[in-house]
Amino acid sequence: MDRPRPQEDAVRDQLREEDEHAERTNGAKAADDESAAEATEAEVEDGSTDESAGEQHPEAEPKAEQPAREEDPLTAAQRERDEYLDLAKRAQADFENYRKRAAKDIAAAGGRARAGLIRELLPVVDNLERALTSAPSEGDGFAEGVRLVLVDLQGVLQRAGVEAIDAKGEQFDPNVHEALTTREEQGVDSGVVLDVVERGYRSADQVIRPARVIVAA
């Protein structure tokens, strides 16, 4: 039998080393696969635990709304009574305000109508006064009749609350006087009424006709 040569021994040693290296590599891979499998099983177990925990603690469902409580008949009647009472009070207040406004408007309209009628009568009074000024001395029956008519008209005006504006000698007031012209007058201060051309009249709350006057310059 022939003895193996040195090259054959080297080849066999190299083959053994490759086989050992392959065995070590396969062993390490198997160990890695086993670790990976164990990790996967652990994850599965954790997932099942989480699912079981989720199943054990479901989310709370919203509570169903309870039906509205039916109002007691007595309470409902009292509430309706209060509503009608409040409505009646408001209606009464509105009517009272309307009554006051209507009364005020009627009074204002009556005042305007009365003032308009008095303005219509004032020229008659003026003409009667002029007639008496130019009438002859006392004893004339016609003049006496004119005087009686004038007195009656003046009484009507007084009973209506109308009074003449006494302007002569007073300081000029544009609210009650109407200046027709000015005149120089010695010994008289400026702005004093010298003569009354047409008498003015006023009532308690308004000037019906301003007095037409001549004022000192």
C-alpha positions as CSV (number, residue, x, y, z in Angstrom):
1,M,0.0,0.0,0.0
2,D,1.3,3.4,-1.0
3,R,1.7,6.1,1.6
4,P,-0.3,9.4,1.1
5,R,1.6,12.2,-0.2
6,P,2.0,15.5,1.6
7,Q,-0.3,17.4,-0.8
8,E,-3.2,15.0,0.0
9,D,-2.7,15.7,3.7
10,A,-2.9,19.4,3.2
11,V,-6.1,19.0,1.1
12,R,-7.7,16.9,3.8
13,D,-6.8,19.4,6.5
14,Q,-8.2,22.2,4.6
15,L,-11.5,20.3,4.0
16,R,-11.8,19.6,7.7
17,E,-11.3,23.3,8.5
18,E,-14.0,24.2,6.0
19,D,-16.4,21.6,7.5
20,E,-15.8,22.9,11.1
21,H,-16.3,26.5,9.9
22,A,-19.5,25.6,8.2
23,E,-20.7,23.8,11.4
24,R,-19.9,26.8,13.5
25,T,-21.7,29.1,11.0
26,N,-24.8,26.9,10.9
27,G,-24.8,26.7,14.7
28,A,-24.7,30.5,15.0
29,K,-27.5,30.9,12.5
30,A,-29.6,28.3,14.2
31,A,-29.1,30.2,17.5
32,D,-30.1,33.4,15.8
33,D,-33.2,31.8,14.4
34,E,-34.1,30.4,17.8
35,S,-33.7,33.9,19.4
36,A,-35.9,35.4,16.7
37,A,-38.5,32.8,17.2
38,E,-38.5,33.4,20.9
39,A,-38.8,37.2,20.4
40,T,-41.8,36.6,18.0
41,E,-43.5,34.4,20.5
42,A,-43.0,37.1,23.2
43,E,-44.5,39.8,20.9
44,V,-47.5,37.5,20.2
45,E,-48.0,36.9,23.9
46,D,-47.7,40.7,24.5
47,G,-50.2,41.4,21.8
48,S,-52.7,38.9,23.1
49,T,-52.2,40.4,26.6
50,D,-53.0,43.8,25.2
51,E,-56.0,42.5,23.3
52,S,-57.2,40.8,26.4
53,A,-56.7,43.9,28.4
54,G,-58.6,45.9,25.8
55,E,-61.4,43.3,26.0
56,Q,-61.4,43.6,29.8
57,H,-61.6,47.4,29.7
58,P,-64.0,48.5,26.9
59,E,-64.7,52.2,26.3
60,A,-67.5,53.6,28.4
61,E,-70.6,54.1,26.3
62,P,-72.5,57.4,26.6
63,K,-75.5,57.3,28.9
64,A,-78.8,57.5,27.2
65,E,-80.7,60.8,27.8
66,Q,-83.4,60.5,30.3
67,P,-86.9,61.7,29.1
68,A,-88.0,65.2,30.2
69,R,-89.9,65.2,33.4
70,E,-93.5,66.0,32.9
71,E,-94.5,69.4,34.4
72,D,-96.9,69.2,37.4
73,P,-100.4,70.6,36.4
74,L,-100.4,73.0,39.4
75,T,-97.0,74.3,38.5
76,A,-98.0,74.7,34.8
77,A,-101.2,76.6,35.9
78,Q,-99.2,78.9,38.1
79,R,-96.7,79.6,35.4
80,E,-99.5,80.4,32.9
81,R,-101.1,82.7,35.5
82,D,-97.9,84.6,36.0
83,E,-97.4,85.0,32.2
84,Y,-101.0,86.3,31.7
85,L,-100.6,88.6,34.7
86,D,-97.4,90.1,33.3
87,L,-99.0,90.5,29.9
88,A,-102.0,92.3,31.5
89,K,-99.7,94.6,33.4
90,R,-97.8,95.5,30.2
91,A,-101.0,96.2,28.4
92,Q,-102.3,98.4,31.2
93,A,-99.0,100.4,31.2
94,D,-99.1,100.8,27.4
95,F,-102.7,102.0,27.6
96,E,-101.9,104.4,30.4
97,N,-99.0,105.9,28.4
98,Y,-101.3,106.1,25.3
99,R,-104.0,107.9,27.4
100,K,-101.5,110.4,28.7
101,R,-100.1,111.1,25.2
102,A,-103.6,111.5,23.8
103,A,-104.6,113.9,26.6
104,K,-101.5,115.9,26.0
105,D,-102.1,116.0,22.2
106,I,-105.7,117.0,22.8
107,A,-104.7,119.8,25.2
108,A,-102.1,121.1,22.7
109,A,-104.6,121.0,19.9
110,G,-107.1,122.8,22.0
111,G,-104.5,125.5,22.9
112,R,-103.6,126.0,19.3
113,A,-107.3,126.3,18.4
114,R,-108.0,128.8,21.2
115,A,-105.0,130.9,20.3
116,G,-106.1,130.9,16.7
117,L,-109.6,132.1,17.7
118,I,-108.1,134.8,19.9
119,R,-105.9,136.1,17.1
120,E,-109.0,136.4,15.0
121,L,-110.7,138.5,17.7
122,L,-107.8,140.8,18.4
123,P,-108.2,142.9,15.3
124,V,-111.9,143.5,16.3
125,V,-110.7,144.7,19.7
126,D,-108.1,147.0,18.0
127,N,-110.8,148.5,15.7
128,L,-113.1,149.2,18.6
129,E,-110.4,150.9,20.6
130,R,-109.5,153.1,17.6
131,A,-113.2,153.9,17.2
132,L,-113.5,155.0,20.9
133,T,-110.3,157.1,20.5
134,S,-111.8,159.1,17.7
135,A,-115.3,159.2,19.1
136,P,-116.8,162.5,20.4
137,S,-117.1,163.3,24.0
138,E,-119.2,161.3,26.4
139,G,-122.9,161.4,26.0
140,D,-122.9,160.0,22.5
141,G,-125.1,156.9,22.4
142,F,-123.2,155.4,19.5
143,A,-119.9,155.7,21.3
144,E,-121.4,154.3,24.4
145,G,-122.6,151.2,22.5
146,V,-119.1,150.7,21.0
147,R,-117.6,151.0,24.5
148,L,-120.0,148.3,25.9
149,V,-119.1,145.9,23.0
150,L,-115.4,146.5,23.7
151,V,-115.8,145.8,27.4
152,D,-117.7,142.6,26.7
153,L,-114.9,141.4,24.4
154,Q,-112.2,142.3,26.9
155,G,-114.1,140.3,29.5
156,V,-114.2,137.3,27.2
157,L,-110.5,137.5,26.7
158,Q,-109.8,137.8,30.4
159,R,-112.0,134.7,31.2
160,A,-110.0,132.8,28.6
161,G,-106.8,133.7,30.4
162,V,-105.6,136.3,27.9
163,E,-104.1,139.5,29.2
164,A,-102.7,142.6,27.4
165,I,-98.9,143.2,27.4
166,D,-98.1,146.5,29.1
167,A,-95.1,147.5,27.1
168,K,-94.8,151.3,27.4
169,G,-91.8,152.2,29.6
170,E,-90.5,148.7,29.8
171,Q,-87.2,147.5,28.6
172,F,-87.4,146.0,25.1
173,D,-87.8,142.2,25.2
174,P,-87.7,140.5,21.8
175,N,-89.7,137.6,23.2
176,V,-92.8,139.8,23.8
177,H,-92.1,143.0,21.8
178,E,-91.7,143.6,18.1
179,A,-89.7,146.8,17.3
180,L,-91.1,148.7,14.4
181,T,-88.6,151.6,14.6
182,T,-86.3,153.5,16.9
183,R,-86.4,157.1,18.0
184,E,-84.1,159.5,19.8
185,E,-85.6,160.6,23.2
186,Q,-83.8,162.8,25.7
187,G,-83.7,161.5,29.2
188,V,-84.6,157.9,28.2
189,D,-82.2,155.1,28.1
190,S,-81.5,153.2,25.0
191,G,-83.8,150.1,24.5
192,V,-86.8,151.5,26.5
193,V,-90.2,151.2,24.8
194,L,-91.4,154.7,24.0
195,D,-94.8,154.1,22.3
196,V,-97.1,151.1,21.6
197,V,-98.4,151.1,18.0
198,E,-100.4,147.9,18.5
199,R,-101.1,146.2,21.8
200,G,-99.8,142.7,22.4
201,Y,-101.5,139.8,24.2
202,R,-100.4,136.7,25.9
203,S,-101.9,133.8,27.8
204,A,-100.3,131.9,30.7
205,D,-98.1,129.7,28.5
206,Q,-97.5,131.6,25.2
207,V,-97.4,135.0,23.5
208,I,-100.5,135.2,21.2
209,R,-99.4,138.4,19.6
210,P,-96.3,140.5,20.4
211,A,-96.7,144.2,21.0
212,R,-95.5,146.4,18.2
213,V,-93.5,149.2,19.7
214,I,-91.2,152.1,19.1
215,V,-87.9,151.8,21.0
216,A,-85.5,154.5,22.2
217,A,-82.3,154.6,20.2
